[in-house]
Amino acid sequence: MVTDTSFLRNPNVHQMSDTIETLDLPFFCAVVEGLADALGAV
């Protein structure tokens, strides 16, 4: 995990309602792209 604040962003984390539909995919992609840039993978 990059941060430990997922519970603040998504109240569905580790609940039965934790499904793909409850994720903020554009935000997720931005985080992954930022990590890739920071780690020099891109």
PDB file of N, CA, C and O in Angstrom:
ATOM      1  N   MET A   1       0.841  -1.171   0.000  1.00  0.00           N
ATOM      2  CA  MET A   1       0.000   0.000   0.000  1.00  0.00           C
ATOM      3  C   MET A   1       0.893   1.244   0.000  1.00  0.00           C
ATOM      4  O   MET A   1       1.880   1.327   0.731  1.00  0.00           O
ATOM      5  N   VAL A   2       0.526   2.170  -0.814  1.00  0.00           N
ATOM      6  CA  VAL A   2       1.300   3.406  -0.891  1.00  0.00           C
ATOM      7  C   VAL A   2       1.020   4.275   0.328  1.00  0.00           C
ATOM      8  O   VAL A   2       1.932   4.888   0.883  1.00  0.00           O
ATOM      9  N   THR A   3      -0.235   4.327   0.739  1.00  0.00           N
ATOM     10  CA  THR A   3      -0.606   5.091   1.926  1.00  0.00           C
ATOM     11  C   THR A   3      -1.521   4.241   2.790  1.00  0.00           C
ATOM     12  O   THR A   3      -1.978   3.183   2.358  1.00  0.00           O
ATOM     13  N   ASP A   4      -1.787   4.685   3.978  1.00  0.00           N
ATOM     14  CA  ASP A   4      -2.715   3.965   4.858  1.00  0.00           C
ATOM     15  C   ASP A   4      -4.018   4.745   5.033  1.00  0.00           C
ATOM     16  O   ASP A   4      -4.694   4.616   6.053  1.00  0.00           O
ATOM     17  N   THR A   5      -4.364   5.557   4.024  1.00  0.00           N
ATOM     18  CA  THR A   5      -5.566   6.382   4.120  1.00  0.00           C
ATOM     19  C   THR A   5      -6.702   5.875   3.237  1.00  0.00           C
ATOM     20  O   THR A   5      -7.658   6.608   2.985  1.00  0.00           O
ATOM     21  N   SER A   6      -6.613   4.647   2.770  1.00  0.00           N
ATOM     22  CA  SER A   6      -7.654   4.133   1.877  1.00  0.00           C
ATOM     23  C   SER A   6      -9.027   4.135   2.540  1.00  0.00           C
ATOM     24  O   SER A   6     -10.039   4.322   1.865  1.00  0.00           O
ATOM     25  N   PHE A   7      -9.070   3.931   3.845  1.00  0.00           N
ATOM     26  CA  PHE A   7     -10.348   3.922   4.559  1.00  0.00           C
ATOM     27  C   PHE A   7     -10.999   5.306   4.545  1.00  0.00           C
ATOM     28  O   PHE A   7     -12.222   5.420   4.631  1.00  0.00           O
ATOM     29  N   LEU A   8     -10.185   6.353   4.438  1.00  0.00           N
ATOM     30  CA  LEU A   8     -10.732   7.707   4.383  1.00  0.00           C
ATOM     31  C   LEU A   8     -11.285   8.031   3.001  1.00  0.00           C
ATOM     32  O   LEU A   8     -12.236   8.803   2.875  1.00  0.00           O
ATOM     33  N   ARG A   9     -10.690   7.441   1.961  1.00  0.00           N
ATOM     34  CA  ARG A   9     -11.133   7.701   0.588  1.00  0.00           C
ATOM     35  C   ARG A   9     -12.276   6.804   0.150  1.00  0.00           C
ATOM     36  O   ARG A   9     -13.120   7.220  -0.645  1.00  0.00           O
ATOM     37  N   ASN A  10     -12.317   5.574   0.658  1.00  0.00           N
ATOM     38  CA  ASN A  10     -13.329   4.615   0.230  1.00  0.00           C
ATOM     39  C   ASN A  10     -13.822   3.833   1.446  1.00  0.00           C
ATOM     40  O   ASN A  10     -13.107   2.968   1.951  1.00  0.00           O
ATOM     41  N   PRO A  11     -15.025   4.124   1.919  1.00  0.00           N
ATOM     42  CA  PRO A  11     -15.550   3.437   3.111  1.00  0.00           C
ATOM     43  C   PRO A  11     -15.859   1.963   2.868  1.00  0.00           C
ATOM     44  O   PRO A  11     -16.228   1.252   3.802  1.00  0.00           O
ATOM     45  N   ASN A  12     -15.715   1.490   1.627  1.00  0.00           N
ATOM     46  CA  ASN A  12     -16.012   0.099   1.290  1.00  0.00           C
ATOM     47  C   ASN A  12     -14.822  -0.838   1.463  1.00  0.00           C
ATOM     48  O   ASN A  12     -14.968  -2.051   1.309  1.00  0.00           O
ATOM     49  N   VAL A  13     -13.662  -0.304   1.776  1.00  0.00           N
ATOM     50  CA  VAL A  13     -12.454  -1.115   1.868  1.00  0.00           C
ATOM     51  C   VAL A  13     -12.654  -2.259   2.858  1.00  0.00           C
ATOM     52  O   VAL A  13     -13.040  -2.054   4.008  1.00  0.00           O
ATOM     53  N   HIS A  14     -12.377  -3.473   2.373  1.00  0.00           N
ATOM     54  CA  HIS A  14     -12.479  -4.706   3.165  1.00  0.00           C
ATOM     55  C   HIS A  14     -13.891  -4.992   3.678  1.00  0.00           C
ATOM     56  O   HIS A  14     -14.067  -5.651   4.703  1.00  0.00           O
ATOM     57  N   GLN A  15     -14.883  -4.493   2.960  1.00  0.00           N
ATOM     58  CA  GLN A  15     -16.279  -4.772   3.281  1.00  0.00           C
ATOM     59  C   GLN A  15     -16.867  -5.593   2.131  1.00  0.00           C
ATOM     60  O   GLN A  15     -16.248  -5.710   1.073  1.00  0.00           O
ATOM     61  N   MET A  16     -18.048  -6.154   2.331  1.00  0.00           N
ATOM     62  CA  MET A  16     -18.720  -6.882   1.257  1.00  0.00           C
ATOM     63  C   MET A  16     -19.004  -5.963   0.067  1.00  0.00           C
ATOM     64  O   MET A  16     -19.100  -6.430  -1.068  1.00  0.00           O
ATOM     65  N   SER A  17     -19.136  -4.681   0.316  1.00  0.00           N
ATOM     66  CA  SER A  17     -19.401  -3.708  -0.743  1.00  0.00           C
ATOM     67  C   SER A  17     -18.131  -3.257  -1.468  1.00  0.00           C
ATOM     68  O   SER A  17     -18.195  -2.382  -2.331  1.00  0.00           O
ATOM     69  N   ASP A  18     -16.988  -3.839  -1.133  1.00  0.00           N
ATOM     70  CA  ASP A  18     -15.709  -3.479  -1.751  1.00  0.00           C
ATOM     71  C   ASP A  18     -15.615  -4.173  -3.115  1.00  0.00           C
ATOM     72  O   ASP A  18     -15.046  -5.258  -3.238  1.00  0.00           O
ATOM     73  N   THR A  19     -16.185  -3.524  -4.132  1.00  0.00           N
ATOM     74  CA  THR A  19     -16.211  -4.084  -5.484  1.00  0.00           C
ATOM     75  C   THR A  19     -15.554  -3.103  -6.448  1.00  0.00           C
ATOM     76  O   THR A  19     -15.279  -1.956  -6.096  1.00  0.00           O
ATOM     77  N   ILE A  20     -15.311  -3.567  -7.655  1.00  0.00           N
ATOM     78  CA  ILE A  20     -14.678  -2.724  -8.666  1.00  0.00           C
ATOM     79  C   ILE A  20     -15.494  -1.461  -8.928  1.00  0.00           C
ATOM     80  O   ILE A  20     -14.936  -0.411  -9.248  1.00  0.00           O
ATOM     81  N   GLU A  21     -16.801  -1.564  -8.794  1.00  0.00           N
ATOM     82  CA  GLU A  21     -17.666  -0.414  -9.043  1.00  0.00           C
ATOM     83  C   GLU A  21     -17.479   0.705  -8.016  1.00  0.00           C
ATOM     84  O   GLU A  21     -17.808   1.856  -8.303  1.00  0.00           O
ATOM     85  N   THR A  22     -16.965   0.396  -6.840  1.00  0.00           N
ATOM     86  CA  THR A  22     -16.803   1.415  -5.804  1.00  0.00           C
ATOM     87  C   THR A  22     -15.430   2.093  -5.849  1.00  0.00           C
ATOM     88  O   THR A  22     -15.154   2.993  -5.055  1.00  0.00           O
ATOM     89  N   LEU A  23     -14.574   1.662  -6.778  1.00  0.00           N
ATOM     90  CA  LEU A  23     -13.243   2.242  -6.884  1.00  0.00           C
ATOM     91  C   LEU A  23     -13.252   3.487  -7.759  1.00  0.00           C
ATOM     92  O   LEU A  23     -14.044   3.601  -8.694  1.00  0.00           O
ATOM     93  N   ASP A  24     -12.367   4.407  -7.442  1.00  0.00           N
ATOM     94  CA  ASP A  24     -12.165   5.606  -8.250  1.00  0.00           C
ATOM     95  C   ASP A  24     -11.020   5.282  -9.213  1.00  0.00           C
ATOM     96  O   ASP A  24      -9.859   5.583  -8.937  1.00  0.00           O
ATOM     97  N   LEU A  25     -11.364   4.666 -10.342  1.00  0.00           N
ATOM     98  CA  LEU A  25     -10.335   4.184 -11.257  1.00  0.00           C
ATOM     99  C   LEU A  25      -9.472   5.281 -11.861  1.00  0.00           C
ATOM    100  O   LEU A  25      -8.272   5.057 -12.016  1.00  0.00           O
ATOM    101  N   PRO A  26      -9.998   6.456 -12.214  1.00  0.00           N
ATOM    102  CA  PRO A  26      -9.109   7.515 -12.698  1.00  0.00           C
ATOM    103  C   PRO A  26      -8.062   7.920 -11.641  1.00  0.00           C
ATOM    104  O   PRO A  26      -6.902   8.166 -11.973  1.00  0.00           O
ATOM    105  N   PHE A  27      -8.480   7.985 -10.383  1.00  0.00           N
ATOM    106  CA  PHE A  27      -7.534   8.307  -9.308  1.00  0.00           C
ATOM    107  C   PHE A  27      -6.494   7.194  -9.163  1.00  0.00           C
ATOM    108  O   PHE A  27      -5.302   7.459  -9.011  1.00  0.00           O
ATOM    109  N   PHE A  28      -6.961   5.949  -9.212  1.00  0.00           N
ATOM    110  CA  PHE A  28      -6.064   4.797  -9.111  1.00  0.00           C
ATOM    111  C   PHE A  28      -5.008   4.849 -10.221  1.00  0.00           C
ATOM    112  O   PHE A  28      -3.822   4.643  -9.965  1.00  0.00           O
ATOM    113  N   CYS A  29      -5.447   5.127 -11.452  1.00  0.00           N
ATOM    114  CA  CYS A  29      -4.511   5.209 -12.575  1.00  0.00           C
ATOM    115  C   CYS A  29      -3.495   6.333 -12.373  1.00  0.00           C
ATOM    116  O   CYS A  29      -2.312   6.170 -12.672  1.00  0.00           O
ATOM    117  N   ALA A  30      -3.960   7.462 -11.869  1.00  0.00           N
ATOM    118  CA  ALA A  30      -3.056   8.584 -11.629  1.00  0.00           C
ATOM    119  C   ALA A  30      -2.004   8.231 -10.577  1.00  0.00           C
ATOM    120  O   ALA A  30      -0.843   8.618 -10.705  1.00  0.00           O
ATOM    121  N   VAL A  31      -2.403   7.507  -9.555  1.00  0.00           N
ATOM    122  CA  VAL A  31      -1.457   7.084  -8.516  1.00  0.00           C
ATOM    123  C   VAL A  31      -0.427   6.130  -9.104  1.00  0.00           C
ATOM    124  O   VAL A  31       0.767   6.272  -8.842  1.00  0.00           O
ATOM    125  N   VAL A  32      -0.872   5.165  -9.890  1.00  0.00           N
ATOM    126  CA  VAL A  32       0.041   4.201 -10.504  1.00  0.00           C
ATOM    127  C   VAL A  32       1.011   4.909 -11.445  1.00  0.00           C
ATOM    128  O   VAL A  32       2.206   4.616 -11.436  1.00  0.00           O
ATOM    129  N   GLU A  33       0.508   5.833 -12.253  1.00  0.00           N
ATOM    130  CA  GLU A  33       1.385   6.579 -13.155  1.00  0.00           C
ATOM    131  C   GLU A  33       2.396   7.426 -12.379  1.00  0.00           C
ATOM    132  O   GLU A  33       3.560   7.521 -12.768  1.00  0.00           O
ATOM    133  N   GLY A  34       1.951   8.034 -11.294  1.00  0.00           N
ATOM    134  CA  GLY A  34       2.862   8.822 -10.465  1.00  0.00           C
ATOM    135  C   GLY A  34       3.940   7.973  -9.835  1.00  0.00           C
ATOM    136  O   GLY A  34       5.099   8.382  -9.776  1.00  0.00           O
ATOM    137  N   LEU A  35       3.570   6.786  -9.361  1.00  0.00           N
ATOM    138  CA  LEU A  35       4.551   5.878  -8.780  1.00  0.00           C
ATOM    139  C   LEU A  35       5.547   5.412  -9.829  1.00  0.00           C
ATOM    140  O   LEU A  35       6.749   5.344  -9.572  1.00  0.00           O
ATOM    141  N   ALA A  36       5.038   5.090 -11.015  1.00  0.00           N
ATOM    142  CA  ALA A  36       5.928   4.648 -12.086  1.00  0.00           C
ATOM    143  C   ALA A  36       6.937   5.746 -12.426  1.00  0.00           C
ATOM    144  O   ALA A  36       8.122   5.469 -12.611  1.00  0.00           O
ATOM    145  N   ASP A  37       6.467   6.987 -12.508  1.00  0.00           N
ATOM    146  CA  ASP A  37       7.370   8.102 -12.768  1.00  0.00           C
ATOM    147  C   ASP A  37       8.385   8.264 -11.652  1.00  0.00           C
ATOM    148  O   ASP A  37       9.574   8.451 -11.908  1.00  0.00           O
ATOM    149  N   ALA A  38       7.920   8.193 -10.423  1.00  0.00           N
ATOM    150  CA  ALA A  38       8.806   8.382  -9.267  1.00  0.00           C
ATOM    151  C   ALA A  38       9.856   7.281  -9.177  1.00  0.00           C
ATOM    152  O   ALA A  38      10.982   7.519  -8.740  1.00  0.00           O
ATOM    153  N   LEU A  39       9.482   6.091  -9.588  1.00  0.00           N
ATOM    154  CA  LEU A  39      10.410   4.961  -9.512  1.00  0.00           C
ATOM    155  C   LEU A  39      11.247   4.812 -10.769  1.00  0.00           C
ATOM    156  O   LEU A  39      12.104   3.931 -10.851  1.00  0.00           O
ATOM    157  N   GLY A  40      11.002   5.669 -11.743  1.00  0.00           N
ATOM    158  CA  GLY A  40      11.776   5.627 -12.980  1.00  0.00           C
ATOM    159  C   GLY A  40      11.401   4.491 -13.906  1.00  0.00           C
ATOM    160  O   GLY A  40      12.204   4.092 -14.750  1.00  0.00           O
ATOM    161  N   ALA A  41      10.187   3.958 -13.764  1.00  0.00           N
ATOM    162  CA  ALA A  41       9.762   2.831 -14.582  1.00  0.00           C
ATOM    163  C   ALA A  41       9.226   3.257 -15.931  1.00  0.00           C
ATOM    164  O   ALA A  41       8.979   2.418 -16.797  1.00  0.00           O
ATOM    165  N   VAL A  42       9.043   4.558 -16.117  1.00  0.00           N
ATOM    166  CA  VAL A  42       8.472   5.034 -17.388  1.00  0.00           C
ATOM    167  C   VAL A  42       9.519   5.808 -18.144  1.00  0.00           C
ATOM    168  O   VAL A  42       9.252   6.298 -19.242  1.00  0.00           O
TER     169      VAL A  42
END
